[in-house]
């Protein structure tokens, strides 16, 4: 059984609403095409202490799924568009998911 994989993307932007709209359009397009192997879950966090800083937590079924997803041309194009809206280069942290549970 493969281990779930999580990528954390730390980025800054003054154009979050535009980024969110672009992500929603992309996700809708991917669902309509029935694509497989992409992210299974996404959480977006906003830093309360540093306005304009965000953390995206993206979950995949496996590291291999994440790497295959990164190779897709439409994902590369999306990343270019999102990076253009950022005020600095995003920082990526790659993690193996060791434990996840609902507490309430």
C-alpha positions, 0 to 999 in steps of 0.5 A: 500500500502506498503512503499518502503524500502532502505538499505544502506550498508557502507563498505570498500574494496580494491577489489571493481572490484571483488565485482562488478563482483560477484554482476553482476554474482549473479544478472544475475543468479537471473534474469535467475531464475525469482526470485521475491521479491529481490531488485528493484534498486541498486546504488553504491557510492564511497567516494571521501574523503576516498579511498576504502570506498563505500556505496551501496544503495539497494531499495526494494518494502517493508521492508518485501521483504527485510527481506525475501530476507535476508533469502534466502540461496543464499543471505546469501552466497553472503553476506559472500563472499562480507564480506570476500572481505571487509577490515572491517565489513559492517555497515547497515542502514535500511530506509523507503523511504519517497520521491524519484523523478527525478529532471531533 
